[in-house]
Amino acid sequence: MEILAAALLGFFTVGYLVLGGADLGVGMLLPHLGRDGRERRLVLAAIAPFFLGNEVWLIAAAGVFIGCFPALEGDLFGGQFAVLVPLLAGWVVRDAGLWWRGRAAHRAWHALCDGMVTVGSWAAALSWGWLLAGLLTGDPTGPAGGPAAVLTALGVAALFAVHGMAFAALRLTGPPHERVRSSTGRAGGAGTFALTSAAMAVLPLAAGARLPLTDTAAHGPVLGLLVPALLAVTPLLVAAQAWLWWTFRGRVTGPSYL
């Protein structure tokens, strides 16, 4: 049961970083991809159908972690508090910018919300890099420090940005798409997205391999209840995500509700 619980945690975490990392990356590049209000709205339309569904993977990963690994959860949440606060703040600010943008037609309001999307996305991406820097050391009881942590955070944030650029290449049209094509080069959107998805998947798996997951798992009766329930729900989540991505697989040609 401990191995199954660890596998479920890795599965949901990889799912979030691959799928949710794409919309975070697009948000990071919003000022570059969209040069005016209409173009920025088109860029946001590229992620509008996905960002809430992608966050379900993160909620599922957090649920597995809290329920199946309570001892390690206490150490990590307490030790990495300084990292988790900006991560959650960036997440909230990014989502608030997305939801609020369409609530008013003033240019200044749109600029404010676009800034929230960009700043929040960068804050979340850098915080993920900082968190992974600490987890890759195998010590979740404190934030990583030093030049290695800074370089890791910047490298992971850059990977988020490239991942978002590749996703944008698959979704955008018009001038924003031309800007993406000039950045992705010959690899194209699909090729770049496959490569960045593989890199995004490796990061949490490498961090998880450094953590004592099987040694800190919950007691047998708890896992005996949670793991079968999670295994039963997981196919439904995967099916819903597959339907969502298939339904909105085409390129966007106009603004969305955001």
Phi and psi in degrees as GROMACS dihedral restraints (atoms count N, CA, C in turn):
[ dihedral_restraints ]
;  ai    aj    ak    al  type     phi  dphi    fc
    3     4     5     6     1   -61.8    20    10
    4     5     6     7     1   -40.7    20    10
    6     7     8     9     1   -67.6    20    10
    7     8     9    10     1   -40.1    20    10
    9    10    11    12     1   -64.0    20    10
   10    11    12    13     1   -40.7    20    10
   12    13    14    15     1   -63.0    20    10
   13    14    15    16     1   -43.1    20    10
   15    16    17    18     1   -64.8    20    10
   16    17    18    19     1   -38.4    20    10
   18    19    20    21     1   -64.9    20    10
   19    20    21    22     1   -40.0    20    10
   21    22    23    24     1   -65.6    20    10
   22    23    24    25     1   -40.5    20    10
   24    25    26    27     1   -61.2    20    10
   25    26    27    28     1   -45.2    20    10
   27    28    29    30     1   -64.2    20    10
   28    29    30    31     1   -39.0    20    10
   30    31    32    33     1   -63.2    20    10
   31    32    33    34     1   -47.6    20    10
   33    34    35    36     1   -69.6    20    10
   34    35    36    37     1   -37.0    20    10
   36    37    38    39     1   -67.6    20    10
   37    38    39    40     1   -43.5    20    10
   39    40    41    42     1   -61.4    20    10
   40    41    42    43     1   -42.7    20    10
   42    43    44    45     1   -58.2    20    10
   43    44    45    46     1   -41.2    20    10
   45    46    47    48     1   -68.6    20    10
   46    47    48    49     1   -47.2    20    10
   48    49    50    51     1   -66.5    20    10
   49    50    51    52     1   -34.1    20    10
   51    52    53    54     1   -73.5    20    10
   52    53    54    55     1   -47.2    20    10
   54    55    56    57     1   -85.0    20    10
   55    56    57    58     1   -51.7    20    10
   57    58    59    60     1   -68.6    20    10
   58    59    60    61     1   -28.7    20    10
   60    61    62    63     1   -64.1    20    10
   61    62    63    64     1   -26.9    20    10
   63    64    65    66     1   -67.4    20    10
   64    65    66    67     1   -46.5    20    10
   66    67    68    69     1   -73.4    20    10
   67    68    69    70     1   -29.5    20    10
   69    70    71    72     1   -64.4    20    10
   70    71    72    73     1   -42.0    20    10
   72    73    74    75     1   -62.9    20    10
   73    74    75    76     1   -39.2    20    10
   75    76    77    78     1   -63.3    20    10
   76    77    78    79     1   -41.7    20    10
   78    79    80    81     1   -62.9    20    10
   79    80    81    82     1   -37.2    20    10
   81    82    83    84     1   -61.5    20    10
   82    83    84    85     1   -34.0    20    10
   84    85    86    87     1   -98.3    20    10
   85    86    87    88     1     9.2    20    10
   87    88    89    90     1   -53.3    20    10
   88    89    90    91     1   -46.2    20    10
   90    91    92    93     1   -64.5    20    10
   91    92    93    94     1   -29.9    20    10
   93    94    95    96     1   -78.1    20    10
   94    95    96    97     1   -41.0    20    10
   96    97    98    99     1   -77.6    20    10
   97    98    99   100     1   -35.3    20    10
   99   100   101   102     1  -115.0    20    10
  100   101   102   103     1   115.1    20    10
  102   103   104   105     1   -92.3    20    10
  103   104   105   106     1   -14.1    20    10
  105   106   107   108     1  -140.8    20    10
  106   107   108   109     1   179.7    20    10
  108   109   110   111     1   -60.3    20    10
  109   110   111   112     1   -42.3    20    10
  111   112   113   114     1   -66.2    20    10
  112   113   114   115     1   -43.2    20    10
  114   115   116   117     1   -65.5    20    10
  115   116   117   118     1   -39.4    20    10
  117   118   119   120     1   -65.6    20    10
  118   119   120   121     1   -35.3    20    10
  120   121   122   123     1   -66.8    20    10
  121   122   123   124     1   -35.3    20    10
  123   124   125   126     1   -65.2    20    10
  124   125   126   127     1   -41.2    20    10
  126   127   128   129     1   -62.5    20    10
  127   128   129   130     1   -43.3    20    10
  129   130   131   132     1   -66.4    20    10
  130   131   132   133     1   -31.4    20    10
  132   133   134   135     1   -63.3    20    10
  133   134   135   136     1   -24.6    20    10
  135   136   137   138     1   -66.0    20    10
  136   137   138   139     1   -29.8    20    10
  138   139   140   141     1  -107.6    20    10
  139   140   141   142     1    -7.0    20    10
  141   142   143   144     1   -54.9    20    10
  142   143   144   145     1   -43.0    20    10
  144   145   146   147     1   -73.4    20    10
  145   146   147   148     1   -13.1    20    10
  147   148   149   150     1  -109.5    20    10
  148   149   150   151     1   -30.2    20    10
  150   151   152   153     1   -64.7    20    10
  151   152   153   154     1   -36.1    20    10
  153   154   155   156     1   -70.7    20    10
  154   155   156   157     1   -42.2    20    10
  156   157   158   159     1   -63.1    20    10
  157   158   159   160     1   -36.2    20    10
  159   160   161   162     1   -65.0    20    10
  160   161   162   163     1   -34.5    20    10
  162   163   164   165     1   -68.5    20    10
  163   164   165   166     1   -19.4    20    10
  165   166   167   168     1   -60.9    20    10
  166   167   168   169     1   -34.3    20    10
  168   169   170   171     1   -63.7    20    10
  169   170   171   172     1   -39.4    20    10
  171   172   173   174     1   -68.4    20    10
  172   173   174   175     1   -41.1    20    10
  174   175   176   177     1   -63.6    20    10
  175   176   177   178     1   -40.5    20    10
  177   178   179   180     1   -64.0    20    10
  178   179   180   181     1   -42.9    20    10
  180   181   182   183     1   -62.0    20    10
  181   182   183   184     1   -43.0    20    10
  183   184   185   186     1   -63.7    20    10
  184   185   186   187     1   -39.0    20    10
  186   187   188   189     1   -63.6    20    10
  187   188   189   190     1   -43.3    20    10
  189   190   191   192     1   -62.8    20    10
  190   191   192   193     1   -43.2    20    10
  192   193   194   195     1   -64.0    20    10
  193   194   195   196     1   -46.0    20    10
  195   196   197   198     1   -69.2    20    10
  196   197   198   199     1   -40.9    20    10
  198   199   200   201     1   -77.7    20    10
  199   200   201   202     1   -39.0    20    10
  201   202   203   204     1   -97.2    20    10
  202   203   204   205     1   -19.6    20    10
  204   205   206   207     1  -133.5    20    10
  205   206   207   208     1    60.2    20    10
  207   208   209   210     1   -63.3    20    10
  208   209   210   211     1   -36.7    20    10
  210   211   212   213     1   -67.0    20    10
  211   212   213   214     1   -47.0    20    10
  213   214   215   216     1   -67.6    20    10
  214   215   216   217     1   -34.6    20    10
  216   217   218   219     1   -60.1    20    10
  217   218   219   220     1   -41.9    20    10
  219   220   221   222     1   -64.2    20    10
  220   221   222   223     1   -42.7    20    10
  222   223   224   225     1   -64.8    20    10
  223   224   225   226     1   -43.6    20    10
  225   226   227   228     1   -71.9    20    10
  226   227   228   229     1   -47.4    20    10
  228   229   230   231     1   -65.3    20    10
  229   230   231   232     1   -35.1    20    10
  231   232   233   234     1   -74.8    20    10
  232   233   234   235     1   -44.1    20    10
  234   235   236   237     1   -73.4    20    10
  235   236   237   238     1   -32.8    20    10
  237   238   239   240     1  -101.4    20    10
  238   239   240   241     1    24.4    20    10
  240   241   242   243     1   -57.6    20    10
  241   242   243   244     1   -41.7    20    10
  243   244   245   246     1   -65.9    20    10
  244   245   246   247     1   -21.7    20    10
  246   247   248   249     1   -88.9    20    10
  247   248   249   250     1   -39.4    20    10
  249   250   251   252     1   -70.4    20    10
  250   251   252   253     1   -30.5    20    10
  252   253   254   255     1   -62.5    20    10
  253   254   255   256     1   -53.3    20    10
  255   256   257   258     1   -65.2    20    10
  256   257   258   259     1   -29.8    20    10
  258   259   260   261     1   -63.9    20    10
  259   260   261   262     1   -49.7    20    10
  261   262   263   264     1   -67.7    20    10
  262   263   264   265     1   -37.3    20    10
  264   265   266   267     1   -62.9    20    10
  265   266   267   268     1   -43.6    20    10
  267   268   269   270     1   -62.6    20    10
  268   269   270   271     1   -40.6    20    10
  270   271   272   273     1   -60.0    20    10
  271   272   273   274     1   -48.5    20    10
  273   274   275   276     1   -65.1    20    10
  274   275   276   277     1   -44.8    20    10
  276   277   278   279     1   -63.6    20    10
  277   278   279   280     1   -43.0    20    10
  279   280   281   282     1   -60.0    20    10
  280   281   282   283     1   -48.6    20    10
  282   283   284   285     1   -66.3    20    10
  283   284   285   286     1   -37.1    20    10
  285   286   287   288     1   -62.9    20    10
  286   287   288   289     1   -41.6    20    10
  288   289   290   291     1   -61.6    20    10
  289   290   291   292     1   -39.7    20    10
  291   292   293   294     1   -65.1    20    10
  292   293   294   295     1   -45.0    20    10
  294   295   296   297     1   -72.9    20    10
  295   296   297   298     1   -36.9    20    10
  297   298   299   300     1   -80.2    20    10
  298   299   300   301     1   -22.3    20    10
  300   301   302   303     1   -56.4    20    10
  301   302   303   304     1   -42.1    20    10
  303   304   305   306     1   -85.6    20    10
  304   305   306   307     1     6.9    20    10
  306   307   308   309     1   -86.3    20    10
  307   308   309   310     1    -8.0    20    10
  309   310   311   312     1  -149.6    20    10
  310   311   312   313     1   156.0    20    10
  312   313   314   315     1  -102.9    20    10
  313   314   315   316     1     7.3    20    10
  315   316   317   318     1   -77.6    20    10
  316   317   318   319     1   139.6    20    10
  318   319   320   321     1   -62.9    20    10
  319   320   321   322     1   -38.6    20    10
  321   322   323   324     1   -65.5    20    10
  322   323   324   325     1   -38.1    20    10
  324   325   326   327     1   -63.9    20    10
  325   326   327   328     1   -43.4    20    10
  327   328   329   330     1   -63.0    20    10
  328   329   330   331     1   -40.0    20    10
  330   331   332   333     1   -63.3    20    10
  331   332   333   334     1   -40.7    20    10
  333   334   335   336     1   -62.0    20    10
  334   335   336   337     1   -47.9    20    10
  336   337   338   339     1   -66.8    20    10
  337   338   339   340     1   -38.2    20    10
  339   340   341   342     1   -62.8    20    10
  340   341   342   343     1   -38.4    20    10
  342   343   344   345     1   -64.0    20    10
  343   344   345   346     1   -38.6    20    10
  345   346   347   348     1   -64.0    20    10
  346   347   348   349     1   -41.1    20    10
  348   349   350   351     1   -62.1    20    10
  349   350   351   352     1   -45.5    20    10
  351   352   353   354     1   -68.5    20    10
  352   353   354   355     1   -50.1    20    10
  354   355   356   357     1   -64.5    20    10
  355   356   357   358     1   -43.7    20    10
  357   358   359   360     1   -62.2    20    10
  358   359   360   361     1   -39.9    20    10
  360   361   362   363     1   -65.2    20    10
  361   362   363   364     1   -43.9    20    10
  363   364   365   366     1   -64.0    20    10
  364   365   366   367     1   -41.5    20    10
  366   367   368   369     1   -61.7    20    10
  367   368   369   370     1   -43.6    20    10
  369   370   371   372     1   -66.4    20    10
  370   371   372   373     1   -43.3    20    10
  372   373   374   375     1   -64.8    20    10
  373   374   375   376     1   -45.0    20    10
  375   376   377   378     1   -64.5    20    10
  376   377   378   379     1   -37.7    20    10
  378   379   380   381     1   -67.1    20    10
  379   380   381   382     1   -38.2    20    10
  381   382   383   384     1   -61.2    20    10
  382   383   384   385     1   -41.6    20    10
  384   385   386   387     1   -63.3    20    10
  385   386   387   388     1   -40.9    20    10
  387   388   389   390     1   -65.4    20    10
  388   389   390   391     1   -41.9    20    10
  390   391   392   393     1   -64.0    20    10
  391   392   393   394     1   -46.1    20    10
  393   394   395   396     1   -63.9    20    10
  394   395   396   397     1   -33.2    20    10
  396   397   398   399     1   -60.5    20    10
  397   398   399   400     1   -40.5    20    10
  399   400   401   402     1   -70.9    20    10
  400   401   402   403     1   -41.3    20    10
  402   403   404   405     1   -69.4    20    10
  403   404   405   406     1   -32.9    20    10
  405   406   407   408     1   -67.6    20    10
  406   407   408   409     1   -19.4    20    10
  408   409   410   411     1   -77.8    20    10
  409   410   411   412     1   -12.4    20    10
  411   412   413   414     1    83.2    20    10
  412   413   414   415     1     5.0    20    10
  414   415   416   417     1  -120.4    20    10
  415   416   417   418     1    98.8    20    10
  417   418   419   420     1   -83.9    20    10
  418   419   420   421     1     4.2    20    10
  420   421   422   423     1   -86.1    20    10
  421   422   423   424     1    -0.6    20    10
  423   424   425   426     1  -163.7    20    10
  424   425   426   427     1   152.4    20    10
  426   427   428   429     1   -64.2    20    10
  427   428   429   430     1   146.5    20    10
  429   430   431   432     1   -71.3    20    10
  430   431   432   433     1   147.9    20    10
  432   433   434   435     1  -136.0    20    10
  433   434   435   436     1   171.5    20    10
  435   436   437   438     1    91.7    20    10
  436   437   438   439     1   176.3    20    10
  438   439   440   441     1   -59.6    20    10
  439   440   441   442     1   -35.9    20    10
  441   442   443   444     1   -62.3    20    10
  442   443   444   445     1   -40.3    20    10
  444   445   446   447     1   -66.5    20    10
  445   446   447   448     1   -40.1    20    10
  447   448   449   450     1   -64.2    20    10
  448   449   450   451     1   -45.9    20    10
  450   451   452   453     1   -65.2    20    10
  451   452   453   454     1   -37.7    20    10
  453   454   455   456     1   -64.9    20    10
  454   455   456   457     1   -45.2    20    10
  456   457   458   459     1   -60.9    20    10
  457   458   459   460     1   -43.8    20    10
  459   460   461   462     1   -67.7    20    10
  460   461   462   463     1   -39.3    20    10
  462   463   464   465     1   -65.0    20    10
  463   464   465   466     1   -42.6    20    10
  465   466   467   468     1   -66.3    20    10
  466   467   468   469     1   -41.5    20    10
  468   469   470   471     1   -61.0    20    10
  469   470   471   472     1   -40.9    20    10
  471   472   473   474     1   -63.1    20    10
  472   473   474   475     1   -37.3    20    10
  474   475   476   477     1   -64.7    20    10
  475   476   477   478     1   -41.4    20    10
  477   478   479   480     1   -56.3    20    10
  478   479   480   481     1   -45.2    20    10
  480   481   482   483     1   -63.8    20    10
  481   482   483   484     1   -44.7    20    10
  483   484   485   486     1   -65.7    20    10
  484   485   486   487     1   -38.2    20    10
  486   487   488   489     1   -62.5    20    10
  487   488   489   490     1   -43.6    20    10
  489   490   491   492     1   -64.7    20    10
  490   491   492   493     1   -38.7    20    10
  492   493   494   495     1   -61.2    20    10
  493   494   495   496     1   -42.5    20    10
  495   496   497   498     1   -65.9    20    10
  496   497   498   499     1   -39.8    20    10
  498   499   500   501     1   -65.5    20    10
  499   500   501   502     1   -41.7    20    10
  501   502   503   504     1   -60.7    20    10
  502   503   504   505     1   -35.0    20    10
  504   505   506   507     1   -63.2    20    10
  505   506   507   508     1   -27.4    20    10
  507   508   509   510     1   -85.0    20    10
  508   509   510   511     1   -14.9    20    10
  510   511   512   513     1  -116.5    20    10
  511   512   513   514     1   -29.1    20    10
  513   514   515   516     1   -87.3    20    10
  514   515   516   517     1   162.8    20    10
  516   517   518   519     1  -134.7    20    10
  517   518   519   520     1   170.0    20    10
  519   520   521   522     1    71.4    20    10
  520   521   522   523     1  -156.8    20    10
  522   523   524   525     1   -55.6    20    10
  523   524   525   526     1   -41.0    20    10
  525   526   527   528     1   -58.8    20    10
  526   527   528   529     1   -36.4    20    10
  528   529   530   531     1   -68.6    20    10
  529   530   531   532     1   -36.5    20    10
  531   532   533   534     1   -63.9    20    10
  532   533   534   535     1   -38.3    20    10
  534   535   536   537     1   -64.9    20    10
  535   536   537   538     1   -37.7    20    10
  537   538   539   540     1   -65.7    20    10
  538   539   540   541     1   -44.4    20    10
  540   541   542   543     1   -60.7    20    10
  541   542   543   544     1   -35.4    20    10
  543   544   545   546     1   -68.7    20    10
  544   545   546   547     1   -18.9    20    10
  546   547   548   549     1   -96.5    20    10
  547   548   549   550     1   -35.5    20    10
  549   550   551   552     1   -79.7    20    10
  550   551   552   553     1   -23.8    20    10
  552   553   554   555     1    70.0    20    10
  553   554   555   556     1  -152.4    20    10
  555   556   557   558     1   -68.8    20    10
  556   557   558   559     1   -25.0    20    10
  558   559   560   561     1   -61.5    20    10
  559   560   561   562     1   -30.6    20    10
  561   562   563   564     1    75.4    20    10
  562   563   564   565     1   170.2    20    10
  564   565   566   567     1   -63.4    20    10
  565   566   567   568     1   -46.4    20    10
  567   568   569   570     1   -64.8    20    10
  568   569   570   571     1   -45.1    20    10
  570   571   572   573     1   -65.1    20    10
  571   572   573   574     1   -43.9    20    10
  573   574   575   576     1   -66.4    20    10
  574   575   576   577     1   -39.8    20    10
  576   577   578   579     1   -64.9    20    10
  577   578   579   580     1   -37.8    20    10
  579   580   581   582     1   -64.1    20    10
  580   581   582   583     1   -42.9    20    10
  582   583   584   585     1   -66.4    20    10
  583   584   585   586     1   -45.8    20    10
  585   586   587   588     1   -69.3    20    10
  586   587   588   589     1   -32.2    20    10
  588   589   590   591     1   -63.5    20    10
  589   590   591   592     1   -41.9    20    10
  591   592   593   594     1   -62.5    20    10
  592   593   594   595     1   -42.2    20    10
  594   595   596   597     1   -65.4    20    10
  595   596   597   598     1   -41.2    20    10
  597   598   599   600     1   -64.1    20    10
  598   599   600   601     1   -32.2    20    10
  600   601   602   603     1   -74.0    20    10
  601   602   603   604     1   -34.6    20    10
  603   604   605   606     1   -67.5    20    10
  604   605   606   607     1   -36.8    20    10
  606   607   608   609     1   -56.9    20    10
  607   608   609   610     1   -55.8    20    10
  609   610   611   612     1   -68.1    20    10
  610   611   612   613     1   -30.3    20    10
  612   613   614   615     1   -67.6    20    10
  613   614   615   616     1   -39.9    20    10
  615   616   617   618     1   -65.8    20    10
  616   617   618   619     1   -40.1    20    10
  618   619   620   621     1   -66.9    20    10
  619   620   621   622     1   -41.9    20    10
  621   622   623   624     1   -64.4    20    10
  622   623   624   625     1   -34.2    20    10
  624   625   626   627     1   -65.2    20    10
  625   626   627   628     1   -20.8    20    10
  627   628   629   630     1   -88.2    20    10
  628   629   630   631     1    -9.0    20    10
  630   631   632   633     1   -98.9    20    10
  631   632   633   634     1   148.5    20    10
  633   634   635   636     1   -82.2    20    10
  634   635   636   637     1    64.6    20    10
  636   637   638   639     1   -65.8    20    10
  637   638   639   640     1   -50.9    20    10
  639   640   641   642     1   -66.2    20    10
  640   641   642   643     1   -27.8    20    10
  642   643   644   645     1   -80.1    20    10
  643   644   645   646     1   -18.5    20    10
  645   646   647   648     1  -113.2    20    10
  646   647   648   649     1    13.4    20    10
  648   649   650   651     1   -68.6    20    10
  649   650   651   652     1   158.2    20    10
  651   652   653   654     1   -65.5    20    10
  652   653   654   655     1   168.9    20    10
  654   655   656   657     1   -65.5    20    10
  655   656   657   658     1   159.5    20    10
  657   658   659   660     1   -50.6    20    10
  658   659   660   661     1   -49.3    20    10
  660   661   662   663     1   -60.6    20    10
  661   662   663   664     1   -35.0    20    10
  663   664   665   666     1   -66.7    20    10
  664   665   666   667     1   -48.6    20    10
  666   667   668   669     1   -64.7    20    10
  667   668   669   670     1   -34.8    20    10
  669   670   671   672     1   -63.9    20    10
  670   671   672   673     1   -24.5    20    10
  672   673   674   675     1   -89.8    20    10
  673   674   675   676     1   -45.0    20    10
  675   676   677   678     1   -75.6    20    10
  676   677   678   679     1   -45.7    20    10
  678   679   680   681     1   -62.7    20    10
  679   680   681   682     1   -47.8    20    10
  681   682   683   684     1   -60.5    20    10
  682   683   684   685     1   -37.5    20    10
  684   685   686   687     1   -63.7    20    10
  685   686   687   688     1   -41.8    20    10
  687   688   689   690     1   -66.5    20    10
  688   689   690   691     1   -39.5    20    10
  690   691   692   693     1   -64.1    20    10
  691   692   693   694     1   -31.3    20    10
  693   694   695   696     1   -74.5    20    10
  694   695   696   697     1   -33.8    20    10
  696   697   698   699     1   -83.5    20    10
  697   698   699   700     1   -29.8    20    10
  699   700   701   702     1   -56.5    20    10
  700   701   702   703     1   -44.7    20    10
  702   703   704   705     1   -59.9    20    10
  703   704   705   706     1   -32.3    20    10
  705   706   707   708     1   -67.1    20    10
  706   707   708   709     1   -41.7    20    10
  708   709   710   711     1   -62.8    20    10
  709   710   711   712     1   -45.7    20    10
  711   712   713   714     1   -63.0    20    10
  712   713   714   715     1   -42.2    20    10
  714   715   716   717     1   -64.0    20    10
  715   716   717   718     1   -41.7    20    10
  717   718   719   720     1   -64.3    20    10
  718   719   720   721     1   -42.4    20    10
  720   721   722   723     1   -65.6    20    10
  721   722   723   724     1   -41.2    20    10
  723   724   725   726     1   -62.4    20    10
  724   725   726   727     1   -42.1    20    10
  726   727   728   729     1   -63.4    20    10
  727   728   729   730     1   -42.4    20    10
  729   730   731   732     1   -61.4    20    10
  730   731   732   733     1   -49.4    20    10
  732   733   734   735     1   -69.3    20    10
  733   734   735   736     1   -32.5    20    10
  735   736   737   738     1   -70.7    20    10
  736   737   738   739     1   -41.7    20    10
  738   739   740   741     1   -62.6    20    10
  739   740   741   742     1   -39.4    20    10
  741   742   743   744     1  -108.2    20    10
  742   743   744   745     1    37.2    20    10
  744   745   746   747     1   -77.0    20    10
  745   746   747   748     1   -18.3    20    10
  747   748   749   750     1   -76.5    20    10
  748   749   750   751     1   172.9    20    10
  750   751   752   753     1   -80.6    20    10
  751   752   753   754     1   149.6    20    10
  753   754   755   756     1   -84.9    20    10
  754   755   756   757     1   141.3    20    10
  756   757   758   759     1  -122.7    20    10
  757   758   759   760     1    -3.0    20    10
  759   760   761   762     1  -157.0    20    10
  760   761   762   763     1   171.9    20    10
  762   763   764   765     1   -69.4    20    10
  763   764   765   766     1   158.2    20    10
  765   766   767   768     1  -107.5    20    10
  766   767   768   769     1  -162.1    20    10
  768   769   770   771     1   -75.1    20    10
  769   770   771   772     1   -12.1    20    10
